[in-house]
Amino acid sequence: MAEDIKPKEGKLIGKVSHYFGNIGVAVLELTDKLKEGDTIRIAGGETDFNQIVDSMEVEHKKVKEAKPGDSVGMKASQKVREGYRVYKL
């Protein structure tokens, strides 16, 4: 029996609600908690990449951890669009 070889999807924790292309910052609407050091995967359209959360902000204040319902701003290593899904790996 052959196994499907797919990239690890991870747990869906939110989606991109906005992207500021001029500064490369994505705003994530969270449905689960996220903290610095977590590895996330952002997927949508032709885009699918992993990155480590090195810093994030809620209401323009740096935070180490965010909870469900928070809107989190963070640098995105690639260009993203509204509606892209965010997974925690």
N, C-alpha and C positions, 0 to 999 in steps of 0.2 A: 504494500500500500504506500503510494508516494505521498509525501507531505507537501503541502503548499509552502513555497518559500516566499514569504511576504515580509516587508519591513514591519518591525514591531509597531503596532498601532498605539498602544498605551490606553490610558483611561481618559475619556472626554471630560475636560474640566472647564470648557467655555468656548467663546468665539471672539474673533476680532470685531470690534464695533467701530473702530476708526483707525486711520493710518495717516500720520503726518509725514509725507514724503520728503519735505524739506529738511527735517531733522531725523528721519528714520525711526520714528517712535510709533509703536502700535499701542492702541488702547484695547485691553482685553476685558470682556464681561465674564466674570468667573461664576461657575456653578459648583465649584469645589475649591478647597484651599490650595494655595501655592506659596512656596517660600524660596528665598535665595538659595542657590545651589541645586535646585531641582532642574532636571533636564526635561524640556518640553519639545513637542513636535507641532509644527504649524502646517496645516494641509488645506489646499483648496485650489481649484483651477489647475494650472500647470505647476504650482508651487507645492513642495513637500520637503521640509528640512527640519533638522533638530538643532536646538541650541540650549545652552545652560543659562539659567536666569542669574545674571550677576548683580543686577540691581533693579528695583522697581519703585514706583511711587503711587500713592493714593492721595488724591486731592493736593497734589504738588508737594507732598511730604514723603521723604524716603521711608520705606517700611521693609522689614525683614520677612514678614509673612502677611498674606492677604487671605480673606475668608470669602465664602460663597456670597455673591451679591455685590462684591466690590468691583469697581472699575479700576483697573491697574494699568498704568503707563509704563512701558519698558522699551528699550532699544531692541529693534528687530534686526537680525543679521542679514536678512534679505527683505525685498519689497513684498508687502502683503496687501490684501484687500479686505474690505468689510465682508463679514460672513465666513471667512476662513475659520476652520475648526482648530481648537487648541487641545492637545492631549498631553498628559503627564506620563513620562516613561519610567 
